[in-house]
Amino acid sequence: MNISTMPITDLKVEEPFSTLFPVGEDTLEGIRLDMESNGYDDAFPIIVWEEKGIVVDGHTRFTAALAVGLETVPVLIRNFENEDDAILYAFHLQRNRRNLADEDILRCLQLLDTIDEARGESDGEKRTKREKIKERASELGTSESKIDKAKKVMEHADDSIREAVESGEKSINQAFNEMQEIRRESGELKGRNTSSLACGARYSKTLGKLIEELTRIRDEGWEQISIEKALLDVETLKNIIEG
C-alpha cells in the first residue's frame, strides 16, 4: 500500500461519496480528540480518486483533520473506471469495517439497485428476484428476510415511513409491518384485520394533514374558512373525544 501525503485543501468532498455513510457526531468527536492529541494515524489514510481528487473514503477522518487544523494528510491514491466503480469500492470498505444499521442497509440497497439498473443485465446474466435478494443479503451481511422487507418498504411505503427508517427512527421490520397494515386497511392487500399499529399510523397521518391545512388557512388570513368556523370544528372534535 503506497501511502503519500497531500495538502488537505487539494482534496474535494462531493456527493454521492460524502453522503454514502453520514458522519456520526460521536465518532467524529472521538477521532478529533485523538487526532488533536496524537496526530493523524497513517494506518488509516484517506482514499482519493486520482483523476478527480475526490475523497472516496475517509470523510470522518477528513472532517476531523480539518477541525484540528492539519495542513497535510496521508492519502492512498486509487484509479477507478467510473463513479459507479468508486462508489462500490467505498461501499465495500464500509461494509467490511462495521455492522450496517437498518438506515445504512436501506440507503445501500437504493444505491446498489441504481447502479445495477444503470449497468443492465445481459440475457445470460438475468437473475430471479430471489437470487437478487440472496446476493444483496450476502453483500450487506444481513438476512434475506430483511432485504426482502427493505425492498418492499422501498417500493410500497409512503415517504414518511421511508424517511423514518432513513433517520433511524424506525427499524426495517417496524416500517414493513406498519406499511403492510396500512395497505391492508386500504384494501390493497388482503389479510387479517387492521392492528392498533395501523390505526395509530392512520390517525397520525390524518391529524398531520389537518394541522397542515389549518396552518395554511391561518397563514392566508382565514380567507377560505373563518377562525370562528375552525374553532367550532375543534370544539366538535373535543366533544367527540370526551364522549
Phi, psi and omega in degrees: 000115185267096182265133177235179175247156185210141175301132184296333180289345179276349183273142179250137176247115184221156172286154005275355186296322184291338182247005181299313175227101184305146180286123178281133185298317181295316179297317180300315182295320178297316180291322179298315180296318179295320181292326179294324182274321190243358184080182181280129178281113183296347180290347182233072181289161174277131179274126185237135176283112190305309187295334187244345181070021183268139175289118179267323179212143180109028183294325179293316178295321177299313181296320179295319179297320176298317184297325181268359174082027177290139180269329178230154179222153175288138181226154172241116183275131179231150174258139177227145181291323182200179183296321180299318179296320179294320179296314180298322178298312180298319180299313182294325176298314181294317181298324183285340184255359179200160173281129182282132174284167183300323179293327176293318181299315180297316180296317181292322177301314179299318180295310182295321178295321179297318179295318179299316181296321181293324182279330181073173179230137175282168181302325181282348183255358185299133181243152176286166178301318181294322179295321179294319179296318179297320180295316180295320179300319179293317181296321186265357178066040180221184184278156176295326179299317180294320179296318179300314180294320180298319179295322178292323176297316179299324186275322191245337185288152176282174186300321184295323180288315179298317181294328178294324176289315183298332180271353182087005181288324180236151172278166176300319181295317178297316180296319180298313181297317179296316180299316182296321179293321178294320179294323176293318181300323181280350182091357179295325177242147174261141180168200185293167183297157181298136179271172178297332179298313180293320179300317179297319180294318180294319179298312181298319181294316180294316179297320179299319179295321179297316180296318178299319182292317178297321179296318179298314181297318178298314182296335179268010173083025178056040181281324183275321178226137182285157178296329178295319178296316180298317179294324178295319178295320177297321178295323177297317177299319179297320179294322178297315182297318183282350178079000000 
